[in-house]
Amino acid sequence: MSQPPAPSPALPPRAVATPCVMVCTVDGASGLCLGCFRTLPEIAAWSRMSDAERAKITSELNGRRGKIDPRLLGG
């Protein structure tokens, strides 16, 4: 009698690409992180979002920079 095939080893979770730059300070006026320009709810849900959701937010980040007082960004 032959043995049933051994179960495949569990794959490690895939890496979640993140725009985080470890500058975790939120601007109260805009509600955006001064490092990555995401909102707190976006940051909290990031690892549970689909690739499409993360891509959509990532595409918006550069435009969000203008919502923050430049003095807070060192400019």
C-alpha angles and dihedrals in degrees: 000000000000124000120245112253115273114254115261114255113257112263116237114250112271117253115260111223109229134185090215113135095180094254096121105179122125121215107228095210097054100023090228130129110249090222106045103010094232124132121245092252090051091049092048094049097039098104092049096048123102120249088253092054092049091047091052093051092043090054090055098049100088091052091052093061089079090062091067124080104255090225088067090055094051094258 
